[in-house]
Amino acid sequence: MKAGRLFEAVKDEANRADPYPLYARLRETPVSRQDDGTYVVSTHAAITSLLHDPRISSETLPPSERPRTGNPLSDWIVNPVKDHLTNTHRPFIFRDPPDHDRLRMAVMGQFTHQRVHAMRGRSHDLVADLLDKQSDATSLDLVCDVAYPLPVTVICEMLGVPPEDEPQFHGWATQLASALEPDNLGNREARAKNITTFDEISTYMRGLIKEKRRHPQDDMLSGMSGGSGKDGGAGMGEVDLIATAILLLVAGHETTVNLIANSMLALVRHPDILARLAYEPGLAPRLVEEMLRYDPPVHFRTRKALSAIDIAGTTIPEGADIVLLLASGNRDPAVFRDPHRFDPDRPDIRHFGFGGGLHYCAGAPLARFEAEAALVALAQRLVHPRLIDDPPPYRSGAALRGPMHLRLAIDGVAPRR
């Protein structure tokens, strides 16, 4: 295959189950120009350099452009105002400093030690409850039965989102997560669908925030809303508050679903490590770090060059689209010995599982202990789990990569310890 078409192959669903051979070919040229003008960065050193380079921008979303309705008031006044607000108040993962720093600081102020610590124990209880529901099962779908309900419950409780609203926002979250896929950025139909979805979830969040200001509770939305006042009590205006709340809800569970599902897939394929985890639960933190390297939930992120950048023998021109191929860097043999081996005893795991630089994942501590709780319980309580489909069916996205379903045959579920 021509080198300039390799990233197209990465995005092809036919390669979703195992894109790593393509990544190995891309690493032969650390920064490669693809036929569409995109520059793909694939080695650990080059990715590390650009993650900390102020000459690249995270403001990669195309301008919002709501579809024409035929109503002059909507087309010439209402929707242009909405487009302007959307364009100038993106979620902070799509913002550069100083706006990014201000919004991130407001969010991190709500990730208090008390809240995060409380959810650690809660995660163990939630996983135990989920497995208790499968006590008579001879098979289960790891994604639907554990990997999705655990993180979505955790983030709902932390934010203060009513859990009974989960069916309502499930579809919204899935749709908005597709905004990370490069092909959707230039697809008018996909962009229109994302805009409609964003408007719907914004209306929902606006109502929820209004209720939090009326009746504040000990949750993150109440804290960011401030009970009253236009700045939300956290240094952000109303539109930024809504965009941030949506980001936390979506990002707070979408990536963790993949982390848990990818981890269990690897463990069932490595039954010796699965058995070891069952009798050595203290292995869990190291195992999760290795999983974040070996098969992370986010495989790449996009950026844009603010000026010309000379790197790894290539000049990325100003304005060029850049793909940081994080999962490729995680298996760079220049950094990791035997990089394709799943080894929880691996020392010094400098992975990109949570990104890096300014945009390092704000919810990393949550994702880590949710995955640890899930994997230990699964290792200890599932009796002889084995894959029904190998490889399993994958979600369509290449950026957020994980199984759509992970069906396991089991000989039962042991009682909780």
C-alpha positions in Angstrom: 0.0 0.0 0.0 1.2 3.5 -0.9 2.6 5.3 2.2 0.3 8.3 1.6 -2.7 6.1 1.9 -1.8 4.4 5.2 -3.9 6.6 7.4 -6.9 6.0 5.1 -6.5 2.3 5.9 -6.3 3.1 9.6 -9.7 4.7 9.4 -11.2 1.8 7.3 -13.4 -0.3 9.5 -12.0 -3.4 8.0 -8.8 -2.7 10.0 -10.5 -1.8 13.3 -9.7 -5.1 15.0 -5.9 -4.7 14.5 -4.6 -1.4 13.2 -1.1 -2.0 14.8 0.6 -3.4 11.6 -0.4 -0.2 9.9 1.0 1.9 12.7 4.3 0.0 12.4 4.5 1.0 8.7 3.7 4.6 9.5 6.5 4.7 12.1 9.0 4.1 9.3 8.5 7.8 8.5 7.9 9.5 11.9 6.1 12.4 10.3 4.4 11.4 7.0 2.4 13.5 4.7 -0.7 11.7 3.5 -2.3 12.2 0.1 -5.0 14.5 1.5 -2.4 16.9 3.0 -2.7 15.6 6.6 0.6 15.0 8.5 0.5 11.9 10.6 2.9 11.8 13.6 3.6 8.2 14.7 6.7 7.9 16.8 7.0 8.4 20.6 9.6 11.1 20.3 7.8 13.1 17.7 4.4 12.9 19.4 6.0 13.9 22.8 7.6 16.9 21.1 4.3 18.1 19.5 2.2 17.5 22.6 4.2 20.2 24.3 4.7 22.5 21.3 2.8 25.8 21.4 2.8 26.0 17.6 0.0 23.4 17.3 -3.6 24.2 18.0 -6.4 22.1 19.4 -9.0 24.3 17.8 -9.7 21.9 15.0 -13.5 21.8 14.7 -14.8 23.4 11.6 -17.1 26.4 11.9 -20.6 25.6 13.0 -23.2 26.1 10.2 -26.7 25.2 11.1 -28.8 24.0 8.1 -31.2 26.3 6.4 -34.8 25.9 7.6 -36.6 28.2 5.1 -37.7 30.4 8.0 -36.1 33.9 7.6 -36.0 34.6 11.3 -34.2 31.3 12.0 -31.9 31.5 9.0 -30.9 35.1 9.2 -31.0 35.9 13.0 -31.4 33.0 15.4 -29.2 30.4 13.8 -26.3 32.8 13.0 -26.3 33.8 16.7 -26.3 30.2 17.8 -23.4 29.4 15.3 -21.4 32.3 16.7 -21.9 31.1 20.3 -21.0 27.6 19.3 -17.9 28.7 17.5 -16.6 30.9 20.4 -17.5 28.6 23.2 -16.3 25.1 22.3 -15.6 22.5 24.9 -12.2 23.1 26.4 -10.5 20.1 24.7 -11.0 22.0 21.5 -9.7 25.3 22.9 -6.2 26.8 23.2 -4.8 29.0 26.0 -5.8 31.2 27.7 -9.4 30.0 27.4 -8.5 26.3 27.8 -6.5 27.0 30.9 -9.3 29.1 32.5 -12.0 26.5 31.8 -9.8 23.5 32.8 -8.9 25.2 36.1 -12.6 25.6 36.9 -13.2 22.0 36.2 -10.2 20.7 38.2 -11.5 22.7 41.2 -14.5 20.5 41.2 -12.5 17.2 41.1 -11.9 17.5 44.8 -10.1 14.8 46.7 -13.2 14.1 48.7 -15.3 13.5 45.6 -12.8 11.4 43.8 -11.9 9.3 46.9 -15.6 8.7 47.6 -16.1 7.3 44.0 -13.3 4.8 44.4 -15.2 2.8 47.0 -18.4 3.4 45.1 -16.9 1.9 42.0 -16.2 -1.4 43.8 -19.8 -1.5 45.0 -21.3 -0.7 41.6 -19.3 -3.5 39.9 -20.3 -6.0 42.6 -24.0 -5.0 42.0 -23.6 -5.4 38.3 -22.1 -8.9 38.6 -24.7 -9.9 41.1 -27.3 -9.3 38.4 -25.5 -11.9 36.3 -25.5 -14.6 39.0 -27.4 -17.1 36.9 -25.9 -16.2 33.5 -24.0 -18.5 31.2 -22.9 -15.6 29.0 -22.8 -11.9 29.2 -21.9 -8.9 27.0 -19.1 -7.2 28.9 -19.8 -3.9 27.3 -23.5 -3.7 28.0 -23.4 -5.4 31.3 -20.4 -3.9 33.0 -18.1 -1.6 30.9 -20.8 0.9 30.0 -23.1 1.0 33.1 -20.1 1.4 35.6 -18.6 4.7 34.2 -21.9 6.2 33.2 -23.2 5.7 36.7 -20.0 7.2 38.3 -20.0 10.3 36.1 -23.7 10.8 36.6 -23.3 10.7 40.3 -20.3 13.0 40.3 -22.0 15.6 38.0 -25.4 15.3 39.6 -27.1 14.0 36.5 -30.2 11.9 37.3 -29.4 8.3 36.5 -32.9 7.8 35.1 -32.0 10.2 32.3 -29.3 7.9 31.0 -31.4 6.4 28.2 -32.1 10.0 27.0 -28.5 11.1 26.8 -26.9 7.7 25.7 -27.6 8.4 22.0 -26.5 12.0 22.3 -23.2 11.0 23.8 -22.5 8.3 21.2 -23.2 10.9 18.4 -21.1 13.7 19.9 -18.1 11.3 20.4 -18.0 10.9 16.6 -16.8 14.5 16.4 -13.3 13.1 17.1 -13.3 11.2 13.8 -11.5 13.2 11.1 -13.8 12.1 8.3 -16.8 13.5 10.1 -15.2 17.0 10.3 -15.6 17.5 6.6 -18.8 15.6 6.2 -21.7 18.1 6.0 -24.3 15.5 6.9 -22.4 14.3 10.0 -21.7 17.9 11.1 -25.4 18.8 10.8 -26.3 15.8 12.9 -23.7 16.7 15.5 -25.1 20.3 15.7 -28.6 19.1 16.1 -27.5 16.7 18.9 -25.5 19.4 20.6 -28.6 21.7 20.6 -30.7 18.9 22.1 -28.2 18.0 24.9 -27.6 21.8 25.5 -31.3 22.3 26.1 -31.2 19.3 28.6 -28.2 20.7 30.4 -29.6 24.2 30.6 -32.6 22.9 32.4 -30.5 20.7 34.7 -28.2 23.7 35.6 -31.2 25.9 36.3 -32.5 23.2 38.7 -29.0 23.0 40.4 -29.1 26.7 41.0 -32.5 26.4 42.5 -31.6 23.4 44.6 -27.8 23.0 44.8 -26.4 19.7 46.0 -22.9 18.3 46.7 -22.1 17.6 43.0 -19.9 19.0 40.3 -22.7 20.7 38.4 -23.9 22.5 41.5 -20.4 23.6 42.2 -19.8 24.9 38.7 -23.2 26.5 38.6 -22.6 28.4 41.8 -26.2 28.4 42.9 -26.7 31.8 41.2 -24.9 34.3 39.2 -24.0 34.6 35.5 -20.4 33.4 35.9 -21.5 30.0 37.3 -19.3 30.6 40.3 -16.4 29.0 38.5 -15.1 31.7 36.2 -17.2 30.7 33.2 -20.2 32.1 31.5 -23.5 30.3 30.8 -22.5 29.0 27.3 -19.1 27.8 28.5 -20.8 26.1 31.5 -23.2 24.2 29.3 -20.4 23.1 26.9 -18.2 22.0 29.8 -21.0 20.0 31.4 -21.6 18.2 28.1 -17.9 17.5 27.7 -17.7 16.0 31.2 -20.7 13.9 30.7 -19.6 12.5 27.4 -15.9 12.2 28.0 -16.5 11.0 31.5 -17.8 7.6 30.3 -17.1 7.1 26.6 -13.4 6.5 26.9 -13.6 4.5 30.1 -16.0 2.1 28.4 -13.3 1.4 25.9 -10.6 1.1 28.5 -12.5 -1.6 30.5 -13.6 -3.5 27.4 -10.1 -3.4 25.7 -8.6 -4.6 29.0 -10.9 -7.5 29.5 -10.4 -8.5 25.8 -6.6 -8.6 26.4 -7.0 -10.5 29.7 -9.2 -13.2 28.2 -6.7 -13.6 25.5 -4.0 -13.9 28.2 -5.6 -16.3 30.7 -2.4 -16.6 32.7 -2.5 -12.8 33.5 -6.2 -13.0 34.2 -5.7 -15.8 36.7 -2.8 -13.9 38.3 -5.0 -10.8 38.8 -7.7 -12.9 40.5 -5.3 -13.9 43.4 -3.1 -10.8 43.2 -5.5 -7.8 43.0 -2.6 -5.5 43.9 -1.4 -6.1 40.3 -4.4 -4.0 39.0 -2.7 -0.5 38.9 0.3 -1.7 36.9 -2.0 -3.8 34.7 -4.2 -0.7 33.9 -1.1 1.4 33.1 0.1 -1.3 30.7 -3.3 -1.5 29.1 -3.2 2.3 28.5 -0.1 1.6 26.6 -0.9 -1.7 24.9 -4.4 -0.9 23.6 -5.6 2.6 24.7 -9.2 3.8 24.5 -8.1 6.8 22.3 -5.9 6.0 19.4 -5.3 9.5 18.0 -6.2 13.2 18.3 -6.1 15.9 15.7 -4.3 19.3 15.8 -3.6 22.2 13.4 -0.2 23.8 12.8 -0.2 27.5 13.7 3.1 28.0 12.0 5.7 26.0 10.1 7.2 23.2 12.2 10.4 21.4 11.4 10.4 17.9 13.0 11.9 14.5 12.4 13.3 15.6 9.0 9.9 17.0 7.8 8.5 20.5 7.6 4.8 20.7 8.6 3.5 23.8 6.9 1.4 26.5 8.6 -2.3 25.6 8.6 -1.7 21.9 8.0 -3.9 19.3 9.7 -2.0 17.0 12.1 -2.8 13.6 13.5 -1.0 12.6 16.7 -1.2 8.8 16.4 -1.0 8.1 20.2 -1.5 4.4 20.0 1.4 4.1 17.6 3.7 5.9 19.9 2.7 3.5 22.6 4.2 0.7 20.7 7.3 2.4 19.5 10.2 -0.2 19.7 12.6 2.7 20.2 11.1 3.2 23.6 9.5 -0.1 24.6 11.2 -3.4 24.5 9.0 -6.1 22.8 6.3 -3.4 22.4 3.6 -5.8 21.1 3.7 -8.0 24.3 1.1 -7.4 27.0 3.3 -7.2 30.1 1.9 -5.7 33.4 5.3 -6.0 34.9 6.8 -3.7 32.3 8.9 -0.9 34.0 8.6 2.8 33.2 5.5 2.9 31.1 5.5 6.3 29.5 2.3 5.9 27.6 -0.1 8.4 25.9 -3.2 6.6 27.2 -4.5 9.9 28.6 -2.9 12.2 26.0 -0.3 14.6 27.3 0.7 18.2 27.7 -2.0 20.9 28.3 -4.8 18.4 27.3 -3.9 15.6 29.6 -7.1 13.9 30.6 -8.8 15.7 33.5 -10.6 12.5 34.6 -7.6 10.2 34.5 -7.8 9.3 38.3 -11.5 8.3 37.8 -10.8 6.2 34.8 -7.9 4.4 36.5 -9.8 3.3 39.6 -13.0 2.4 37.7 -10.9 0.1 35.4 -9.1 -1.3 38.4 -12.3 -2.1 40.3 -13.9 -3.7 37.2 -11.0 -5.8 36.2 -10.3 -7.2 39.7 -14.0 -8.1 40.2 -14.2 -9.7 36.7 -11.1 -11.7 37.3 -12.3 -13.0 40.7 -15.9 -13.6 39.9 -16.3 -14.7 36.3 -15.8 -18.5 36.1 -13.8 -19.6 33.1 -14.6 -16.7 30.8 -13.9 -17.2 27.1 -14.7 -15.2 24.0 -17.7 -16.0 21.9 -16.4 -13.8 19.0 -12.7 -13.2 18.4 -12.2 -10.6 17.2 -15.4 -9.0 18.6 -17.4 -6.4 16.6 -15.9 -3.0 17.0 -17.4 0.5 17.2 -17.2 2.3 14.0 -14.8 5.0 15.1 -11.0 4.8 14.7 -10.1 7.6 17.1 -12.2 6.2 20.0 -11.5 2.5 19.5 -13.1 -0.3 21.4 -15.5 -3.2 21.0 -19.2 -2.5 20.4 -19.9 -5.8 22.1 -17.7 -8.2 24.0 -19.7 -11.4 24.4 -18.2 -13.9 26.9 -19.3 -17.5 27.7 -18.9 -18.2 31.4 -19.4 -21.2 33.7 -21.1 -18.9 36.3 -20.5 -15.9 38.5 -18.9 -16.5 41.9 -20.3 -14.8 44.9 -18.8 -11.5 45.9 -15.7 -11.7 48.2 
